[in-house]
Amino acid sequence: MSKKVNITISGKVQQVGFRWFVSYHAKKLGLNGFVMNNSDGSVYIEVEGMELILNEFISEIKKGPRLAKIDKVIEAFEPAKNMFTNFLIK
């Protein structure tokens, strides 16, 4: 079943290539949505796809790029709204 997940990642996640890391894994898995920096220093992701693939995506992004240090990950699943046709870095 197709789902949407909103993810907020806190820690040292800006200016370390995190958005590009997220985009790479989303595109590799065929997921659609976006990633953006928040003003509080966190990174926000909205992504849609099959739940099994979303879980794989979340596992990958929790590793982060080499220079990142993740302190907290908040995930909220909901039914997909099919709002996206690709994956963007904002």
C-alpha positions as CSV (number, residue, x, y, z in Angstrom):
1,M,0.0,0.0,0.0
2,S,1.2,3.5,-0.9
3,K,2.0,5.7,2.1
4,K,3.4,9.2,2.8
5,V,5.9,9.8,5.5
6,N,7.0,13.1,7.0
7,I,10.4,13.0,8.6
8,T,12.3,15.5,10.7
9,I,16.0,14.8,11.4
10,S,17.8,16.8,14.0
11,G,21.5,17.1,14.8
12,K,24.4,18.2,12.6
13,V,22.5,17.7,9.4
14,Q,22.9,21.0,7.5
15,Q,26.0,21.9,5.5
16,V,27.1,18.3,5.4
17,G,25.5,17.1,2.2
18,F,22.5,15.6,3.9
19,R,19.8,16.8,1.4
20,W,21.8,15.4,-1.5
21,F,22.3,12.1,0.5
22,V,18.5,11.9,1.0
23,S,17.8,12.8,-2.6
24,Y,20.2,10.1,-3.9
25,H,18.5,7.4,-1.8
26,A,15.0,8.5,-2.7
27,K,15.7,8.5,-6.4
28,K,17.5,5.2,-6.2
29,L,14.4,3.6,-4.6
30,G,12.0,5.4,-7.0
31,L,10.4,7.5,-4.3
32,N,8.8,10.9,-4.9
33,G,8.7,14.0,-2.6
34,F,11.1,16.6,-1.3
35,V,13.8,17.4,1.3
36,M,14.5,20.9,2.7
37,N,16.5,22.6,5.5
38,N,14.4,24.0,8.4
39,S,15.4,27.3,10.0
40,D,16.0,25.5,13.4
41,G,18.9,23.5,11.8
42,S,17.0,20.3,11.2
43,V,16.1,18.7,7.8
44,Y,12.5,18.0,6.8
45,I,11.5,15.3,4.3
46,E,8.1,14.4,2.7
47,V,8.2,11.3,0.6
48,E,5.6,8.9,-0.9
49,G,5.9,5.3,-1.9
50,M,5.2,1.7,-0.9
51,E,5.5,1.2,2.8
52,L,8.2,-1.5,2.5
53,I,10.3,0.8,0.4
54,L,9.8,3.8,2.6
55,N,11.1,1.7,5.6
56,E,14.2,0.8,3.6
57,F,14.6,4.5,2.7
58,I,14.3,5.5,6.4
59,S,16.9,2.9,7.4
60,E,19.3,4.3,4.8
61,I,18.9,8.0,5.7
62,K,19.3,7.2,9.4
63,K,22.9,6.3,8.6
64,G,23.4,9.8,7.1
65,P,26.4,11.1,5.1
66,R,29.9,10.8,6.7
67,L,30.0,14.3,8.1
68,A,26.5,14.3,9.6
69,K,25.6,13.5,13.2
70,I,22.0,12.5,13.7
71,D,20.5,13.2,17.2
72,K,16.8,12.6,16.6
73,V,14.5,11.3,13.9
74,I,10.8,11.9,14.0
75,E,8.6,9.9,11.5
76,A,4.9,10.3,10.8
77,F,3.1,8.0,8.4
78,E,-0.2,8.8,6.7
79,P,-2.0,7.7,3.5
80,A,-0.4,8.8,0.3
81,K,-1.9,11.8,-1.4
82,N,0.0,11.2,-4.7
83,M,1.2,14.9,-4.6
84,F,4.6,14.3,-6.1
85,T,5.9,13.2,-9.5
86,N,9.7,13.3,-8.7
87,F,12.0,14.1,-5.8
88,L,13.3,17.6,-5.2
89,I,15.8,19.3,-3.1
90,K,14.4,22.6,-1.8
